[in-house]
Structure formats: structure tokens, C-alpha cells
Amino acid sequence: MADMSSKKAERKKILVFSTSAISDLGIDFAGSAHMHYPTSVQVIPLPCSSGIKPAWIVHAIQNGYDGVFVAACGGDCTYLSDCSERTGAVVAKAQDLLIERNVNPKRLRMAGICSVCAESFVNSITKFEEELATYDS
């Protein structure tokens, strides 16, 4: 029984920024299909992944999140043809800000998650949580 409680204590708190028209559907699909991923994941849907502010990512990590995962819409973005490049620039800027604060930039991850990518999301977020467990704050 002590094993189970220690495993729960080891869960890494992850904030996920997802896109409401694309990646959020894949994340919802994972839940409705009863796929298992860390219960410590919290999702904030946004219209477009390129609208994330680097300061939001830094704020999340400085205020208790072990990691931030950007579930980007990639080439499927309904708003911008260059969404992937813009989102990549947001992530790069956030990583620079983390480095300036002596925070491991690997605590931020980005992956393209489509509306039917439930398994991809589960695999990505599970691997991310495992990697977060190996990083020093």
C-alpha cells in the first residue's frame, strides 16, 4: 500500500496549453476512450497555439508546475498558415526566459497533436512526465 501512495506523491504537475479546434479534441478523445495518462495534467484550451505568451509558461513553472506541454495545432491551424513557426518561436523565447532564471528548459515541451491523436498525446505526456522526474528544479 505504501508503494501506491509514494507513486501518487511522485506525480509531476503538468500544464497543457491546447488548441480548442484541434489538439483539445485529441486530448478529449483520449479521455473518452479511457486511455490512461497522468491525472496531474491540467489543460487550458486556446484558439491558436501561437497565441501563448512565453511569460505564461514561465509563470506556470515558477508557481508550482513541474512542466508545461504545448499541444500545438501545427499545419492544421485554422487561423495561420505559419502557426508552427510562430509557436516554435514562442517556445524558444520561453526556453530562453527559463534559462535566464536557471530553470531547465527541458521542462517545456511542444508537440503537434491533431484532433484524432489521442494515443500520440497519451504517449507524449506520459514520456514527458517520466522525463520531468529526472530533472532537477
Secondary structure, DSSP 8 states (H G I E B T S, - for coil): -HHHHHHHHT---EEEEEETTTHHHHHHHHHHTT----TTEEEEEES-GGG--HHHHHHHHHTT-SEEEEEE-GGG-SS-TTHHHHHHHHHHHHHHHHHHTT--GGGEEEEE--TT-HHHHHHHHHHHHHHHTTS--
